[in-house]
Amino acid sequence: MMVMGAFLMVCCFTKAKAQVMGVKGGFSIADISSTGGNSRTSGHAGLFFNSLLTKSSRNWYIQPEIMYSGEGERFQTPVGDRVIALSYINVPVMFQYYPARQVYVEAGPQLGMLVGAADKDPSRKINVMSDYNKFALSAGLGVGIQATDQIGFDARYNFGLTNIVANTNFLHYSNVLQVGVAVRIK
């Protein structure tokens, strides 16, 4: 609820001339730092709101989003793959700069709320929500191409800034590469 409120607040307070909403999604390659596991491939999907940052700016935009993101990690074990499957609702707020009409670079913060955590292998699935912190903060850097007025493609890397594992002296960050497509709805 708090994450949804943050998204709505950013959308409502962004009062600029050009405003566009849309949907986006794609695949994600995630890992948890300092664990020795392998990357987990999953997906992300959600909504975005894109607007000129100020009425006088022609190249600067702000894009708040609300996204589902599958994150975590996988390990090889003698009985098969073991997966730490983490599900987040993320609210990134990306600041985009268009050096050319259809190409942009972006950067911004992201607040994530953990909504699911499971430790899975071929024979079992265990709820491990209590092993992970409820909130995560990340910094995103990305690039994108607006292929048409409605369709765009993007790639973003989210660097974890806060420890996601609860009750530990070790630092474990969730780092995620996202590649996807965005469809603008005018």
C-alpha positions in Angstrom: 0.0 0.0 0.0 2.9 2.4 0.9 4.6 1.6 -2.5 1.4 2.3 -4.4 0.9 5.6 -2.5 4.5 6.7 -3.4 3.8 6.0 -7.1 0.5 7.9 -7.1 2.1 10.8 -5.3 4.8 11.2 -7.9 2.3 10.9 -10.7 0.0 13.5 -9.2 2.7 16.0 -8.4 4.3 15.8 -11.9 2.4 18.7 -13.6 4.0 19.2 -17.0 2.8 19.7 -20.5 3.5 16.3 -22.1 2.2 13.3 -20.1 2.0 9.7 -21.2 1.1 6.5 -19.5 1.9 3.0 -20.5 2.7 -0.6 -19.8 6.1 -2.3 -19.8 7.7 -5.6 -19.2 10.5 -8.0 -20.1 13.0 -10.4 -18.7 15.3 -9.9 -15.7 18.6 -11.5 -14.7 19.1 -11.1 -11.0 21.6 -12.2 -8.4 22.3 -11.7 -4.7 25.8 -10.4 -3.9 28.2 -12.3 -1.6 26.3 -15.7 -1.7 28.2 -17.6 -4.4 25.1 -18.5 -6.3 24.2 -18.2 -10.0 22.0 -15.6 -11.6 18.2 -16.2 -11.7 16.3 -15.4 -14.9 12.8 -14.1 -14.3 10.6 -11.3 -15.4 9.2 -7.8 -14.7 6.0 -6.0 -15.7 4.1 -3.0 -14.7 2.9 0.6 -15.4 4.7 3.8 -16.1 3.9 7.5 -16.3 6.2 9.6 -18.4 6.3 13.4 -18.3 8.5 16.4 -19.2 10.4 17.3 -16.1 9.5 21.0 -16.5 7.4 22.9 -19.0 10.5 24.6 -20.4 12.6 21.4 -20.7 12.7 19.6 -24.1 15.2 16.9 -23.3 14.5 16.0 -19.6 11.7 13.7 -18.5 10.6 12.0 -15.3 9.2 8.5 -15.3 7.8 7.0 -12.1 6.8 3.3 -12.5 5.1 0.6 -10.4 6.6 -2.8 -11.3 6.4 -6.5 -10.3 10.0 -7.9 -10.4 11.1 -11.5 -10.0 14.5 -11.5 -8.3 16.7 -13.9 -6.3 19.3 -16.5 -7.2 19.8 -20.1 -8.0 22.3 -22.8 -6.8 23.3 -26.2 -8.2 22.8 -29.0 -5.7 23.2 -32.8 -6.0 19.4 -33.1 -6.3 19.0 -30.3 -8.9 18.6 -26.6 -9.0 17.7 -24.7 -5.8 16.1 -21.3 -6.3 15.8 -18.4 -3.9 12.7 -16.7 -5.5 12.1 -13.2 -4.3 9.1 -11.2 -5.5 9.1 -7.4 -5.2 6.7 -4.5 -6.0 9.2 -1.8 -7.0 8.6 1.9 -7.5 11.5 3.4 -9.6 11.6 7.1 -10.3 13.8 7.5 -13.4 15.1 10.8 -14.7 15.6 10.6 -18.4 17.7 12.7 -20.7 17.1 12.5 -24.5 20.4 13.6 -26.3 18.6 12.7 -29.5 14.9 12.5 -30.4 14.5 8.8 -29.9 17.4 7.8 -27.6 17.6 8.3 -23.8 19.7 7.6 -20.8 18.2 7.3 -17.4 19.1 7.2 -13.7 17.1 7.2 -10.5 16.2 5.6 -7.2 14.0 2.6 -6.7 12.1 1.6 -3.5 11.1 -2.1 -3.4 8.7 -3.9 -1.1 9.1 -7.7 -0.7 5.8 -9.5 -1.3 7.0 -13.0 -1.6 10.1 -15.2 -0.8 10.5 -18.9 -1.4 13.4 -21.4 -1.2 12.6 -24.0 -3.9 14.1 -27.2 -5.1 12.7 -30.1 -7.1 11.0 -31.7 -4.0 9.9 -28.7 -1.8 9.0 -25.1 -1.6 9.5 -23.2 1.7 8.2 -19.7 2.6 11.3 -17.7 3.7 9.8 -14.2 4.0 11.1 -13.8 7.6 14.7 -14.3 6.3 14.5 -11.1 4.2 14.1 -7.4 4.9 10.7 -6.1 3.9 12.1 -3.1 1.9 15.0 -2.6 -0.4 16.5 0.5 -2.0 18.3 0.5 -5.3 19.8 2.9 -7.9 19.0 2.3 -11.5 21.0 3.2 -14.6 19.7 2.5 -18.1 19.3 3.3 -21.8 16.4 3.2 -24.1 15.2 3.7 -27.7 11.8 5.0 -28.5 11.3 3.1 -31.8 7.9 4.6 -32.6 5.5 7.0 -30.8 4.0 4.0 -29.0 6.8 1.3 -28.8 10.1 1.6 -27.0 12.9 -0.8 -25.8 15.0 -0.4 -22.7 17.8 -1.9 -20.7 18.4 -1.0 -17.0 20.7 -2.2 -14.3 19.5 -1.8 -10.7 22.3 -1.7 -8.1 21.2 -2.8 -4.6 22.0 -0.2 -2.0 20.5 -1.9 1.1 21.0 -5.3 2.7 18.1 -7.6 1.7 18.9 -10.4 4.1 17.5 -10.0 7.7 19.5 -10.8 10.8 23.0 -11.1 9.3 26.3 -9.4 9.7 27.0 -9.9 6.0 25.9 -7.5 3.3 23.7 -9.0 0.5 22.4 -6.8 -2.2 19.9 -7.6 -4.9 21.4 -6.6 -8.3 19.1 -6.9 -11.4 19.6 -6.4 -15.2 16.2 -5.7 -16.9 15.6 -5.7 -20.7 12.2 -5.0 -21.9 9.6 -3.3 -24.1 7.3 -0.4 -23.3 4.0 0.4 -24.9 2.7 4.0 -24.5 -1.0 4.5 -24.2 -1.9 8.1 -25.0 
